């Protein structure tokens, strides 16, 4: 079964207001077996619109990635993020097929 990923681009408007969101995420993500693959770091926007922060979070599978997003814990925490940042977030299923 293919893994799944949250891919996000974030522009934080209020650093202090955003901190409780970031602090609550590890416990939520641990419950769903998630791990950070990308969390900030050096980047360069080569095409399209870029934001100052980028994240990729890996989940065991697509259903688990969606369950995490839709969980009551994350939905409550999401309100904090939405009040303090602009975010583009997608959930995408990984690829387990043949490689070139």
C-alpha positions as CSV (number, residue, x, y, z in Angstrom):
1,X,0.0,0.0,0.0
2,X,1.3,3.4,-1.0
3,X,2.2,6.0,1.7
4,X,0.5,9.4,1.6
5,X,1.7,12.9,2.2
6,X,0.5,16.2,3.3
7,X,2.2,18.8,1.2
8,X,1.9,22.3,2.5
9,X,3.1,25.8,1.8
10,X,2.7,28.3,4.6
11,X,3.0,32.0,5.2
12,X,2.7,32.8,8.9
13,X,1.2,36.2,9.6
14,X,1.4,36.1,13.4
15,X,4.4,34.1,14.8
16,X,3.2,34.2,18.5
17,X,-0.3,33.2,17.5
18,X,1.0,30.3,15.4
19,X,3.2,28.8,18.2
20,X,0.3,26.9,19.9
21,X,-0.6,25.3,16.6
22,X,2.9,24.1,16.0
23,X,3.3,22.9,19.6
24,X,0.1,20.8,19.5
25,X,0.9,19.0,16.2
26,X,3.4,16.4,17.4
27,X,1.0,14.6,19.6
28,X,-1.7,14.6,16.9
29,X,0.7,13.4,14.2
30,X,2.1,10.7,16.4
31,X,-1.3,9.3,16.9
32,X,-1.6,8.8,13.2
33,X,1.9,7.5,12.6
34,X,3.0,10.6,10.7
35,X,6.6,11.9,10.3
36,X,8.0,15.0,8.9
37,X,9.9,14.5,5.6
38,X,10.3,18.3,5.0
39,X,9.9,20.9,7.7
40,X,11.1,24.3,6.6
41,X,14.7,24.2,5.4
42,X,16.4,26.0,2.5
43,X,14.3,26.3,-0.6
44,X,14.0,28.2,-3.9
45,X,10.8,28.8,-5.7
46,X,11.5,28.0,-9.3
47,X,8.0,28.1,-10.8
48,X,4.6,29.4,-9.5
49,X,3.9,31.1,-6.2
50,X,6.1,30.3,-3.2
51,X,5.6,30.8,0.5
52,X,8.2,31.1,3.2
53,X,7.6,27.7,4.8
54,X,7.2,24.3,3.2
55,X,6.2,21.0,4.8
56,X,5.8,17.4,3.7
57,X,4.4,15.0,6.3
58,X,4.4,11.3,5.5
59,X,1.5,9.0,6.6
60,X,1.2,5.2,6.4
61,X,-1.5,5.5,3.7
62,X,-4.1,7.8,2.2
63,X,-6.9,6.9,4.6
64,X,-4.7,7.6,7.6
65,X,-3.6,11.0,6.2
66,X,-7.3,12.0,5.7
67,X,-8.3,10.6,9.1
68,X,-5.7,12.8,10.7
69,X,-6.8,15.9,8.9
70,X,-10.5,15.2,9.7
71,X,-9.8,14.2,13.4
72,X,-11.5,16.4,16.0
73,X,-8.0,17.1,17.5
74,X,-6.6,18.4,14.2
75,X,-9.8,20.3,13.3
76,X,-9.6,22.2,16.6
77,X,-5.9,22.9,16.1
78,X,-6.6,24.0,12.5
79,X,-8.6,27.0,13.7
80,X,-5.4,28.3,15.4
81,X,-3.4,28.0,12.2
82,X,-6.1,29.5,10.0
83,X,-6.2,32.6,12.3
84,X,-2.5,33.1,12.0
85,X,-1.3,31.9,8.6
86,X,-2.2,31.5,5.0
87,X,-1.7,27.8,3.9
88,X,-2.0,25.8,0.7
89,X,-2.3,22.1,1.7
90,X,-2.9,19.0,-0.4
91,X,-3.0,15.3,0.5
92,X,-1.5,13.1,-2.1
93,X,-1.0,9.4,-2.4
94,X,2.5,8.2,-2.9
95,X,3.7,6.1,-5.8
96,X,4.8,2.4,-5.5
97,X,5.1,1.6,-9.2
98,X,8.1,0.9,-11.4
99,X,10.7,3.6,-11.6
100,X,12.6,4.8,-14.7
